[in-house]
Amino acid sequence: MFCSQRKLGLAVVLAFSMVLVGCAPWFPSPTSGPTSTSASTPTDSPTASPSAPGTDQATPPPDDSTATPRPGDQVLSARVSYGWAWPGPGQPATIGHDTAVPIAPPPSPPLPSLTSIGAGAHPFASPPYDQLSFRFEGGFPGYELEYVPTLTGDASGLPIPMDGTASILRLVFRLAQAHTEDGSSSVLEAPPAAVGLSAITRYVPAGDFEGTVSYGIGVGHPVLSTVNTAVRVYEVERIEQGRHLYVVAVQVDASPWR
């Protein structure tokens, strides 16, 4: 009897223990399982492509032409042929070009032919300047610039008045012409003689004789003290209005008259 009760009690305890075990919560042991990362594979930053090899061309100056741009107009080359300096009396600036003449068979002109002249003020440049642009067809002529006390005509040798200017810049084109086959002027467009700019006040033709074309450029208004006004010259080869032009742009420093 006692053994039976004891067995019964052990069975009850065992059964209760099994129930407790079955009801106990299960906590998984911590693991070092893989963690998700969003780190991306580093990539090289894009770099700029190497720049094109440098050229000897200068940035062309603003064009003083009044012609309406047309498709195909473009600058072929540009260079500074004479940097800012003062070509004082006895110190001319001389720029030569190897031009084989005649440059074309008749009826074309045998020499670079002056076809137009442009003028313009450029007050926001550094330094500010006024510009006269001489446009040729056929090629670049050689030329010479020099400040002179008086201007004389090439053929006559007579003085040409340049009243109301501080100084006179003489510009002479070599192996060039400014007339057509019948002797009339080849210059189809040009500003008035009294340009009226601050540095370039006027200009006047001084000769078109035996392959030499000359101009006098009146520089500045009369001032109390002598001003050695600097000059720069650009050469620009361009296509404009379907014409192949060779432009000699003479720039005169306008700083003294600002």
Secondary structure, DSSP 8 states (H G I E B T S, - for coil): -HHHHHHHHHHHHHHHHHHHHHHS-------------------------------S----------S---TT-EEEEEEEEEEEE---TT--EEE-----S-SS-TTS-SS-EEEEEEEEEETTSSS-EEEEEEEEESS--EEEEEEESSEE-TTT--EE--TT-SEEEEEEEES-B-B-TTSSB---B---S----SSEEEEEEEEEETTEEEEEEEES---SS-----EEEEEEEEEETTEEEEEEEEEEE-GGG-
